[in-house]
Amino acid sequence: MKKVITGLATHQTTIHADVFHGGLGDRFLGGLVDFPGRTTRCLLVLSGSAVRLTPDSEETIVGPAINWGPKDLDTRIKAKAGSNGVIMTLGDTTLSDAIGHKPEVAALRLMSGREFTLNLREKPDIVQTLSTCFAAIFKELDAAQTGMETVIEAQIRIMLVSLWRAGVNEMIEDQSYKTANLTLERFRHLVEAHLRDRWPVKRFAAELGVSPDRLHDICTRTLGKPPQRLIRDRLTFEAQALLQRSHQTLDQIADHLGFSSTSQFSAFFSTELGMPPGAFRKANAEHAGSLQKMPVASYADWP
């Protein structure tokens, strides 16, 4: 049983889900699935076992258990004979939209960017929640009705909250992430919450309780980009998404993103992408029916 959604032509939503069960032999899973930018893979083993194979190691995941983390092209997943479960691959934008942009979801973002395996043998309620969420996702993919993406994103959010409550938070805390990484997480979520308010870097630094120089140092040392560049990249990403996904006019998009005028928005967009927003929207529409898509920036540089 397999259900796939690669998104509307003007939408960057990407999710692939595949149920595996029974079988007399071993089976490799999800090897041909890949999306542009950062990609996340979720493997839920309900019974039996699966093996996560990397060039240097081999991890056996005995069900019921879940493995979550960034997808690595050098890593292969093999379901052992008689095993049952679900494997899901998420594109960067789908995961981001599922988590949302409220400041209090910082914990979910921190968790979703990490690799972890959680044993669910003593957590039947979590297994039931995850199974119900996957069933709802497959139902939406079958129906393909208006609002499908919203419902699917809601199910992914429920899954993440359930995993967080199930003990992943303690696993992450045990890894003792550096203060700098936590500051970057908080900075990211302040940017998400106040992107349209057009805060200057010093305002973000003040909210974080660090100096602008300290924030600049953390961003450049960890990500290779100063905070202002990260803010502009995120704003550019949002502008692209609105031009592709919405029917708003340029005036409405400029106002939505906090620009004082459409001309200011056009100047910003042209500086970042080398073409005005109207031309970008037109070019994207012309490519909508073909296999070639207009390149869309990702903000996967965040931790």
N, C-alpha and C positions, 0 to 999 in steps of 0.2 A: 504494500500500500504506500503510495507516494503522492504527496501534494506539494506543488511548487508555486511560488509567486515571485516574479521578478520585477514587478512594479509597472505602473502605467508609464507610457512613453515620456511623459513630462514629470515623472515622479522618481525620486531616488530610493524609494522603499525597496528593500531586498531581503527576502527570507526564503530559505529552502528547508523543508522538513520531510523526513523520511522515517517511516515505521519499519523496524526489522523484527522478525519473530520466527521461531522454529528453525527449520532448515537442518539438513543432514551434514552440512559442511560449514567451514569457516567462511566469513564474508567480509570483504573490505567495504567500508562505509564512507560516503561523502567525498571521495577523492577527486571528483570532477567539478565540485562546486566551488566557485570562487567569485568574489565581488570586488569591485574597485575599492581601494583604500583599506582601512583597518577592518578585519573580519573576525567575528567571534563564533566559536563552535560550542554547542551544548550537547552533551551525550548523557542520556538517561538510560541506565541499565536497570530494567525491572526484575529480570531473573537471568540466571546464567552469568556470563562474564564477557568482557571485551578487553582487548589489549591495545594500549596506546604505545605505538612504536616510534621512537625517534632515532636519529643516527647513532646516538650514544647510550640510549637507555630503553628499557621496556617496563611499562607499568600495567599491571593487571587490575582491572576494575571489576570487582565482584558485586553483583546486584543484591539488593537494591542499593544503587549509588548513583551519584551524578558527578560528571566531570565538566568543568566550565573553564574557558580561557581563550585567549587570542588564537586564531587558527594559524598554524605554521605549515607551509607547503612541504616541509621536510618531515612532518609528523603524519603517520598513517593510523587509522583506527580499524581494528579487525574484530568483528563480532564472532565469538566462538559458536560452534554448532549448538543449536537448541536454545540460544539466547534470545531474549525479548527486550525491546526498548524503543527509544526514539533518538534520532540524531537531528539536530537543528543547526543551521548556519545562518548568521545574521550579519547584514551589512552595517557599516558604521552609523549611517543615518537612521536606520530602523531601530537600532539599540538606543541611540540618543533620544529619538522621539518617544520610545517606550518609557524611558526613565523620566523624561520631562525636564523642565528647567527651573523648578522651584529650589530655593537654597537648601531645604531640608533633605533633598535627595542626594546630597554629597556622598553619603555612606554607600548608596547603591552604585554610584559611579566608581567609587574607590574599589568596591568589590568586583564590579563587572569587568574591570580592566585587568584583573589578576587571574592567574591559573590556580585552580583548586579542585580537589576531589573530596566529596563529602559522602561518608557512609550513611545510608538511610535505613539501616536494618532496625534500629530502635526508634524510627520516626515514621510510623505508618501514616500519620496524618499528613506529613509533608509529601509522602509518595502519592497520596490521594489527591492532594492539591495540585501537584505537578501534572498528574495524569488527567485531571479535569481540565486544566489549562490547555494541555496539548489537544485534548478532544475538542475543545472550543475552537482552537486554531484550525484544526482540520475541517471542522464544520464550516467555518467562515470561508476557507479556501474552496470548499465544495460549492457553497452558495454564491460566492463572488458578487455579493450585493453592495450597494452603496454604503459606505462607512466601514467596509471590511477591515481596512488598515487600522482604523481607530480601535476596533474591537480586538484585533490581534495584538496591537501595542499594549492594550490594557491587560491582556493575558500574560504577556511577557513581564509587565511590571509586577503583577501579582506573584509570578514565579520568583522574581528577584527578591521581593520583600519576604517571601516564605523562606528562601534560602538564607537570607540575612538573619531572620529570627531563629533558624534552625542551628545556628552556630558558626556560620562563615565569618561573622564579625569577630569571634574569638580567635579563629584561625589567622585572620589578617592582623589582629593586634599582637598575636604571638610572633609574627614575623618582624615586629619592631620597625615599622617604616620610619624613615628619617623625618624630622620636623619639616625639612624643606619640601618633601613630597606632600605632606599634609597641607602646607601653606599653598602649594600649587593647586591642590584639590579645592581648597577654600576659594582661591583666586578664580579658578574656573567657574565655580558656581555663583560667585558674585558677578562675574561677567555675564553668565546666562541670565541672572535675575535682573541685571541693570543694563543690558546691552542697548536698549532703546533710550536709556537715560543719558547716554553719552558721557559717562563719568570720565574724568581725567585719571591718569595713573595714580596721582597723589591721593585721590579720594579712595581708590581701591586699597592703597597701602594703609591709609588711616583706618579703614574698616578691618583690615587684617592685623592691625597693631604692629606693623613694621614700617620702616622708613622706605621711601621710594627707591633709594639706592639699594637697600636690602632686597626688595622685591625684584629690582632689575638684575641683581646678582644671581638670585635663585633661578630666575627664568633663563638667563643667558647660559649659566653653568649647566643647568639640567636639560634645557630644550634647545639651546643655541639661538634663541630669539628673545629680544627684549619684550616686556609686557605690552608696550604700545603696538608692537607688531602682531602679537597674539590677539589683541583686541580687534585690530583691523582685519586679520584673517577670519576671525569669527563673524564679524560684521559682513564681510564679503560673502562668506558661506551662506549666511542668512539671506542676503540680497539675491544670490543665485537661486536659492530654494524658492523664494517668493516669486521670482520671475518665471520659474519653471512650473511651479505647482499651483499658483493662484491666478485668478483673472483680475486682480487689482490693477488699476492704472499705475503709471509711474509716479504720478502725484500721490496716490494713496500709499504706495510702497515707501516713498521718500518720507512721508509723514509718519508711517508706522515704525520706521527705523530711526526716527528722531532727527532727521535732517531738517534744516530750516527752510529748504526749498528744493524743488526738483533739480534745479541746475547744480546745487551743491552735491546732491546724490549722484547725478550723472558724472560730475567731475571726479568724485571719489571712486565710482565704479570703473570709469575709464582708466584712472591711474592704476588701479589694482589689476585689471584684466586686459587692458589694451583695447577695449571697445566700449561704446556707450551701452547702457542697459537695454535700450530699445533694440539695438542690433543684436545683442546677446539673445534676447527673447525670440527675435525673428529667426536667427540661425538655429536655435534650439528647436523651434517648431518645424523648421525645414528638415531637421534630422530625426524628427520624432518617429517617422514611419520606417526608418532604415535601421540596420544593425549598428551603424556607427552613431554614437551619442556624443553630444557636446561634452567636453571634459568639465567636470565639476570639482572644485576644490573641496578638500576634507579638512576638518580641524582635528585630525588624529595625532597631531603633535602634542596634544595635552597628555599629561600622565594618566 
